[in-house]
Amino acid sequence: MLDAAIALAERIGENSPIAVRMSRTLVREVGDLTEEQAWARNAELAVEVFSSGDAIEGATAFAEKRAPVWLSR
């Protein structure tokens, strides 16, 4: 089980740091929100992710068939 957890953590770690951070934020907050509020909060956080340089880098890296070099930390 530990090996599976480490593999999952490594896979998550390959993603944009800002995307991971915003996902964690949503998971922490969603328990206190209604479904409507949770969707609204998701949209707010998504704006931050999609307006970041990482969004452009991710799409560019995908198009160029290479690993992304994330800009956020």
Secondary structure, DSSP 8 states (H G I E B T S, - for coil): -HHHHHHHHHHHHTS-HHHHHHHHHHHHHHTTS-HHHHHHHHHHHHHHHHTSHHHHHHHHHHHTTS-------
